[in-house]
Amino acid sequence: MAASAGTEAPAASIEAGKKLFNTKGCMACHQLDTRLIGPSLKEIAKAYNGDKKGLTEYLKGNAESKVDPAQKALMEPQLAITKAMQVKDLEAVVDYILSNK
């Protein structure tokens, strides 16, 4: 079961999310501490501050980014990847991103 805002996600979900994040090409634009093409994982985690629902809805293409809305055009093609993910996989990616406080 997914963790709600304010609680820690299970370690297994975070690890699965990290693996998906690395294999789906997300690391090409997002690093842990450094802004590359996109914001760092720490920037994203800080902006969403445990808001799993908000980040999930963004990655489904149903909400605006809380991090860098001006860069929407760069991320838009990548949302096809997250939109196509199974729910548990997307939740794991969100858990991983938000774990990088």
Secondary structure, DSSP 8 states (H G I E B T S, - for coil): ----TTS---HHHHHHHHHHHHHTTGGGTB-SS-BSSS--HHHHHHHHTT-HHHHHHHHTTSS--SS-GGGHHHHGGGHHHHHTS-HHHHHHHHHHHHT--
